[in-house]
Amino acid sequence: MTDTKRTRRRNQADPLTKDIWPPMPVGRLACYTKLWQLELWLREIVYVELNARYGSAWVDRIDVQSGKRVQKPSKKRSQSPAARSIQADSRLTHMPTRERSPLSYNTFDALLKTIGKHRRLFAPYLPARSIWDARLEEVRQIRNRVAHFRNGHPSDLQRVNQVLDDIDKGVWTFVSSYNDAQPIYPAHRDAVAKHFITLDPFPWSAAGDGIARFGIAPPDMRLGVTIEALRRPWLLAKQTRPIAGKYGYLYDVRITARQGRGFDYRRFLEATKRYHALCCHIILDRMGNGIRLTMPAITGAAQIVDGIGRFVMAAEHAMLPSPRNDQDVQSIIGDWPEYVLGSDNPIAFLSPDMPSRMTGG
């Protein structure tokens, strides 16, 4: 193939790189995009499942580049590479980013070590260990080639696509299970659900041979709170009641403004920031009238009841007569760390009855 033909082919494949010199190899930009998708999905999966298993101690289960777990810095001990990266990034106050999680600053190798050490938590989403290890040996090298601006091999993109194909169904399982909340019934058996049952406008109740949500909400109820349970796919034990203090579960808490009201999200987030560590995610509805919290049940009933109470109080104080049309939800989310999401994120809405392709493999 002549140089002219190579240039023409490159321009057709990657229009965004047509004016770059030295030329970018065909498919390199696409390869970077697929690696971006792969790594961010893996980070999210690791974050959620470690939270569900260990609660706020999840960060202690992350491996750093040396193979040791992340440790809190002390005067006698140097910081982990991730902690140093966070510190270096935070010094650049003129160009801040929302990344605050150690996972966002950890190396790819450290991420894979964490997955390997806690594979039981991630098994529902990954191919067999032998296949996964073989694929990742290739992806590690491809990622290094892309990160260090090497030309790479013509089949690099194909190999990354294959890995995305391998985990696509697993990513869908992960996301859809995060939106498959189950009733906590009867509520009086669980300390958390029981404490807030009076704020549920339509609590779960017996109906024939099953249960259903029904009832008549008080006419003066300005705010509704529902509490259900998310069970993680890796948990093999029989479902238990109560779930407070149990690993493998998350409380799914939804705070809704009623009667046409809305929330001032900025005010709500500022007022509750000291309690954000109790949450896995805080999800803001794009309509301006709903807040969803997911909280690891292993934290225990006392802390969770206190935390939800603080969030509910803050929501009441942040209530508006109607949803604000000028409230830019995406802009608000951008000012907060990765655990704050919008309702348009698949993690916030994709349920088991919504089959979908999750990756670009």
C-alpha positions as CSV (number, residue, x, y, z in Angstrom):
1,M,0.0,0.0,0.0
2,T,1.4,3.4,-1.0
3,D,1.7,6.3,1.5
4,T,-1.1,8.2,-0.4
5,K,-3.4,5.2,0.0
6,R,-2.5,4.9,3.7
7,T,-3.3,8.5,4.3
8,R,-6.6,8.3,2.4
9,R,-7.6,5.2,4.4
10,R,-6.6,7.0,7.7
11,N,-8.7,10.0,6.8
12,Q,-11.8,7.9,6.0
13,A,-11.5,5.8,9.2
14,D,-10.7,8.7,11.7
15,P,-12.0,12.0,10.4
16,L,-11.0,13.8,13.6
17,T,-7.4,12.9,13.0
18,K,-7.1,13.9,9.4
19,D,-5.1,17.1,10.0
20,I,-2.7,15.5,12.6
21,W,1.0,15.0,11.7
22,P,2.7,12.7,12.4
23,P,-0.3,10.6,11.4
24,M,-2.4,8.7,13.9
25,P,-2.7,5.0,13.1
26,V,-6.1,3.8,11.8
27,G,-8.4,2.9,14.7
28,R,-6.3,4.4,17.4
29,L,-8.9,7.0,18.5
30,A,-11.6,4.3,18.5
31,C,-9.3,2.0,20.6
32,Y,-8.8,4.8,23.2
33,T,-12.6,5.3,23.3
34,K,-13.2,1.6,23.9
35,L,-10.5,1.4,26.6
36,W,-12.1,4.4,28.3
37,Q,-15.5,2.6,28.3
38,L,-14.0,-0.6,29.6
39,E,-12.1,1.0,32.5
40,L,-14.9,3.3,33.6
41,W,-17.4,0.4,33.8
42,L,-14.9,-1.7,35.7
43,R,-14.3,1.1,38.2
44,E,-18.1,1.6,38.7
45,I,-18.6,-2.1,39.3
46,V,-15.8,-2.3,41.8
47,Y,-17.0,0.8,43.6
48,V,-20.6,-0.5,44.0
49,E,-19.8,-4.1,45.0
50,L,-17.1,-3.2,47.5
51,N,-19.5,-0.7,49.0
52,A,-22.2,-3.4,49.2
53,R,-19.8,-5.8,50.9
54,Y,-17.8,-3.6,53.2
55,G,-19.7,-0.3,53.5
56,S,-17.5,2.8,54.2
57,A,-14.5,0.5,54.6
58,W,-14.6,-0.3,50.9
59,V,-11.6,2.0,50.3
60,D,-9.4,-0.2,52.5
61,R,-10.0,-3.1,50.1
62,I,-8.5,-1.4,47.0
63,D,-5.1,-2.5,45.9
64,V,-2.5,0.0,44.9
65,Q,0.3,-0.4,42.4
66,S,2.6,-2.2,44.8
67,G,0.0,-4.8,45.5
68,K,-0.7,-3.4,49.0
69,R,-4.1,-2.1,50.0
70,V,-4.8,1.6,50.2
71,Q,-3.9,2.9,53.6
72,K,-4.6,6.1,55.4
73,P,-1.5,8.3,55.4
74,S,0.4,9.0,58.5
75,K,3.5,11.0,59.5
76,K,5.6,7.8,59.3
77,R,4.1,6.4,56.1
78,S,4.1,7.9,52.6
79,Q,0.9,8.2,50.7
80,S,-0.3,5.7,48.2
81,P,0.1,6.6,44.5
82,A,-3.6,7.3,44.2
83,A,-3.6,9.6,47.2
84,R,-0.6,11.5,45.8
85,S,-2.4,11.9,42.4
86,I,-5.5,13.2,44.1
87,Q,-3.4,15.7,46.1
88,A,-1.5,16.8,43.0
89,D,-4.7,17.3,41.1
90,S,-6.4,19.2,43.8
91,R,-3.6,21.8,43.9
92,L,-4.6,22.9,40.5
93,T,-7.5,25.0,41.7
94,H,-7.9,26.8,38.4
95,M,-8.7,23.5,36.6
96,P,-10.7,21.3,39.0
97,T,-12.4,18.0,38.1
98,R,-15.1,16.1,39.9
99,E,-12.9,13.0,40.4
100,R,-12.4,12.3,44.1
101,S,-12.6,8.5,44.4
102,P,-9.3,6.6,44.8
103,L,-10.5,4.4,42.0
104,S,-10.3,7.3,39.6
105,Y,-6.6,7.7,40.3
106,N,-5.5,4.1,40.7
107,T,-3.6,2.4,38.0
108,F,-5.3,-0.1,35.7
109,D,-3.1,-2.9,37.1
110,A,-4.2,-2.0,40.6
111,L,-7.8,-2.1,39.5
112,L,-7.3,-5.6,38.1
113,K,-5.6,-6.8,41.2
114,T,-8.6,-5.6,43.3
115,I,-10.9,-7.4,41.0
116,G,-8.8,-10.6,41.2
117,K,-8.7,-10.5,45.0
118,H,-12.4,-10.0,45.4
119,R,-13.5,-12.0,42.3
120,R,-16.5,-13.5,44.1
121,L,-18.1,-10.1,44.1
122,F,-17.6,-9.6,40.4
123,A,-18.1,-13.2,39.1
124,P,-21.7,-12.5,37.9
125,Y,-20.3,-9.9,35.4
126,L,-17.1,-11.5,34.1
127,P,-16.3,-14.4,31.8
128,A,-14.5,-17.5,33.3
129,R,-11.3,-16.7,35.1
130,S,-9.1,-18.4,32.5
131,I,-10.7,-16.4,29.6
132,W,-10.7,-13.1,31.6
133,D,-7.0,-13.4,32.6
134,A,-6.0,-14.2,29.0
135,R,-7.9,-11.3,27.5
136,L,-6.6,-8.8,30.1
137,E,-3.0,-9.8,29.5
138,E,-3.5,-8.5,26.0
139,V,-5.6,-5.5,27.0
140,R,-2.9,-4.4,29.5
141,Q,-0.4,-4.2,26.7
142,I,-2.8,-2.5,24.3
143,R,-3.6,0.1,27.0
144,N,0.1,0.8,27.4
145,R,0.6,1.2,23.7
146,V,-2.3,3.8,23.5
147,A,-1.2,5.6,26.7
148,H,2.4,6.0,25.5
149,F,1.5,6.9,21.9
150,R,2.9,3.8,20.2
151,N,1.6,2.6,16.8
152,G,0.4,-0.7,18.2
153,H,-0.8,-3.7,16.3
154,P,-3.6,-3.6,13.6
155,S,-5.7,-6.1,15.7
156,D,-5.6,-4.0,18.9
157,L,-9.0,-2.5,18.4
158,Q,-10.5,-5.9,17.6
159,R,-9.1,-7.4,20.8
160,V,-10.4,-4.6,23.0
161,N,-13.8,-5.0,21.3
162,Q,-13.7,-8.7,22.1
163,V,-13.3,-7.9,25.8
164,L,-16.2,-5.5,25.7
165,D,-18.3,-8.2,24.0
166,D,-17.3,-10.6,26.8
167,I,-18.5,-8.4,29.6
168,D,-21.5,-6.7,27.8
169,K,-24.1,-9.0,29.4
170,G,-22.4,-8.7,32.7
171,V,-22.5,-4.9,32.7
172,W,-26.2,-5.1,31.9
173,T,-26.7,-7.5,34.8
174,F,-24.8,-5.1,37.1
175,V,-26.8,-2.0,36.0
176,S,-30.2,-3.6,35.9
177,S,-29.8,-5.2,39.3
178,Y,-29.2,-1.7,40.7
179,N,-32.7,-0.8,39.6
180,D,-34.5,-4.0,40.8
181,A,-35.6,-2.8,44.2
182,Q,-37.5,-5.3,46.3
183,P,-40.1,-4.5,49.0
184,I,-39.1,-4.6,52.6
185,Y,-42.3,-6.3,54.0
186,P,-43.5,-6.3,56.6
187,A,-41.7,-3.0,57.3
188,H,-41.8,-3.4,61.1
189,R,-39.2,-6.3,60.8
190,D,-36.6,-3.9,59.6
191,A,-35.5,-1.0,61.8
192,V,-34.8,1.4,58.9
193,A,-38.0,0.7,57.0
194,K,-40.1,0.8,60.1
195,H,-38.7,4.2,61.2
196,F,-39.8,5.9,58.0
197,I,-42.9,4.0,57.2
198,T,-45.2,7.0,58.1
199,L,-43.5,9.0,55.3
200,D,-44.4,6.5,52.6
201,P,-47.5,7.8,50.9
202,F,-48.5,4.3,49.6
203,P,-46.8,1.7,51.8
204,W,-46.6,-2.0,50.8
205,S,-49.6,-3.8,52.2
206,A,-51.2,-7.2,51.9
207,A,-53.4,-7.6,48.8
208,G,-55.0,-11.0,48.1
209,D,-52.3,-13.6,47.9
210,G,-49.5,-11.0,47.6
211,I,-48.6,-7.4,48.4
212,A,-49.1,-4.1,46.6
213,R,-48.6,-0.4,47.1
214,F,-51.9,1.3,47.8
215,G,-53.6,3.7,50.2
216,I,-54.6,7.3,50.4
217,A,-51.9,9.9,51.0
218,P,-52.6,12.6,53.6
219,P,-53.7,15.8,51.7
220,D,-51.0,17.8,53.5
221,M,-48.1,15.4,52.7
222,R,-45.5,17.6,51.0
223,L,-42.8,15.0,50.8
224,G,-42.8,11.2,50.4
225,V,-40.1,8.7,51.4
226,T,-39.9,5.1,50.2
227,I,-37.4,2.6,51.3
228,E,-36.7,-0.7,49.5
229,A,-33.9,-3.2,49.2
230,L,-31.3,-3.9,46.5
231,R,-29.8,-7.4,46.6
232,R,-26.5,-7.8,44.8
233,P,-26.2,-10.7,42.3
234,W,-23.2,-12.3,44.0
235,L,-25.0,-12.8,47.3
236,L,-25.8,-16.5,47.5
237,A,-27.4,-16.6,51.0
238,K,-31.2,-16.7,51.3
239,Q,-32.9,-13.3,51.5
240,T,-33.2,-12.2,55.1
241,R,-35.3,-9.8,57.0
242,P,-34.1,-7.5,58.4
243,I,-31.3,-6.4,56.1
244,A,-29.9,-3.8,58.4
245,G,-26.3,-4.7,59.2
246,K,-26.2,-7.4,56.4
247,Y,-23.6,-7.3,53.6
248,G,-24.7,-7.7,50.0
249,Y,-27.7,-5.3,50.3
250,L,-28.2,-1.7,49.7
251,Y,-31.1,0.4,50.9
252,D,-32.8,2.2,48.0
253,V,-34.2,5.4,49.4
254,R,-36.3,7.8,47.3
255,I,-37.3,11.2,48.5
256,T,-40.0,12.8,46.4
257,A,-41.5,16.3,46.5
258,R,-45.3,16.0,46.3
259,Q,-48.1,18.3,45.1
260,G,-46.1,19.9,42.3
261,R,-43.2,21.0,44.5
262,G,-39.5,20.6,43.7
263,F,-36.1,20.7,45.3
264,D,-33.2,23.1,45.3
265,Y,-30.5,20.5,44.6
266,R,-27.5,22.8,45.3
267,R,-28.9,23.7,48.7
268,F,-29.7,20.0,49.4
269,L,-26.2,18.8,48.5
270,E,-24.5,21.5,50.5
271,A,-26.6,20.8,53.6
272,T,-25.9,17.1,53.5
273,K,-22.3,16.8,52.4
274,R,-21.1,15.6,55.8
275,Y,-23.4,12.6,55.4
276,H,-22.6,11.7,51.8
277,A,-20.1,9.1,52.9
278,L,-23.1,7.0,54.0
279,C,-24.2,6.7,50.4
280,C,-23.1,4.7,47.5
281,H,-24.8,7.1,45.1
282,I,-26.9,10.2,45.3
283,I,-29.1,10.5,42.2
284,L,-30.9,13.7,41.2
285,D,-34.0,13.5,39.0
286,R,-33.8,15.7,36.0
287,M,-37.4,17.0,36.6
288,G,-36.1,18.6,39.8
289,N,-38.5,16.8,42.2
290,G,-36.8,13.6,43.2
291,I,-33.7,12.4,45.1
292,R,-32.5,8.8,45.3
293,L,-30.0,7.5,47.8
294,T,-28.4,4.1,47.8
295,M,-26.9,3.1,51.1
296,P,-25.0,0.0,52.1
297,A,-27.0,-2.0,54.6
298,I,-23.9,-3.3,56.3
299,T,-23.5,0.2,57.8
300,G,-26.1,-0.7,60.4
301,A,-29.5,0.5,61.4
302,A,-28.5,3.3,63.8
303,Q,-26.3,5.2,61.4
304,I,-28.6,4.7,58.4
305,V,-31.7,5.9,60.3
306,D,-29.8,9.0,61.5
307,G,-28.4,9.6,58.0
308,I,-31.8,9.3,56.2
309,G,-33.3,11.5,58.8
310,R,-30.7,14.2,58.0
311,F,-31.3,13.9,54.3
312,V,-35.1,14.1,54.7
313,M,-34.7,17.2,56.9
314,A,-32.4,18.8,54.3
315,A,-34.9,18.0,51.6
316,E,-37.7,19.7,53.5
317,H,-35.5,22.8,53.9
318,A,-34.6,22.7,50.2
319,M,-38.2,22.4,49.0
320,L,-39.5,24.8,46.4
321,P,-43.1,25.7,45.5
322,S,-42.4,24.1,42.1
323,P,-39.5,22.5,40.3
324,R,-37.0,25.1,39.0
325,N,-36.9,25.3,35.2
326,D,-33.6,27.1,35.4
327,Q,-31.9,24.4,37.5
328,D,-29.2,22.9,35.4
329,V,-29.0,19.4,36.9
330,Q,-26.0,18.3,34.8
331,S,-24.1,21.4,35.9
332,I,-24.9,20.7,39.6
333,I,-23.7,17.1,39.2
334,G,-20.5,18.3,37.6
335,D,-19.6,20.3,40.8
336,W,-19.8,17.2,43.0
337,P,-17.8,13.9,43.1
338,E,-18.5,10.8,41.1
339,Y,-21.1,9.5,43.5
340,V,-23.6,12.2,42.4
341,L,-25.4,11.1,39.3
342,G,-28.3,12.3,37.1
343,S,-31.4,10.3,36.3
344,D,-30.3,9.9,32.7
345,N,-27.3,7.7,33.7
346,P,-28.1,4.0,33.0
347,I,-27.2,3.2,36.6
348,A,-30.2,5.3,37.6
349,F,-32.9,3.8,35.4
350,L,-32.1,0.7,33.5
351,S,-34.1,-2.2,34.9
352,P,-34.3,-5.9,34.3
353,D,-37.2,-5.5,31.8
354,M,-35.1,-3.2,29.6
355,P,-32.6,-5.4,27.6
356,S,-29.9,-3.2,26.2
357,R,-26.4,-3.2,24.6
358,M,-24.1,-1.7,27.3
359,T,-20.7,-1.5,25.5
360,G,-19.4,-0.6,22.2
361,G,-17.7,-3.9,21.6
